[in-house]
Amino acid sequence: MKEQETWLKIITKAWEEEDFKARLLANANEVLKEYHIDIPDGVTYQVVEDQVVGTRYLVLPPKSSDEAPVIDGFKRNVQSGDPGF
């Protein structure tokens, strides 16, 4: 299964199960690993719940460097802030 499809399953489960959503918000890395999503060393994902009205979040990732390891075929690297899903 593609990681994007997996992420959609995680989102759906978080909408349906409050306990699961609480775990995802508290420790995203742990939940992502349960779904066999590879997390590079030194990377910690944090999930925040967006709102329909009020504060919305846009994340500006850091500029990539040539020294950062590439994590996929799109040349994204661990500094891109993009988990690939």
Helices and strands as residue ranges (DSSP letters): H 3-16, H 18-26, H 28-34
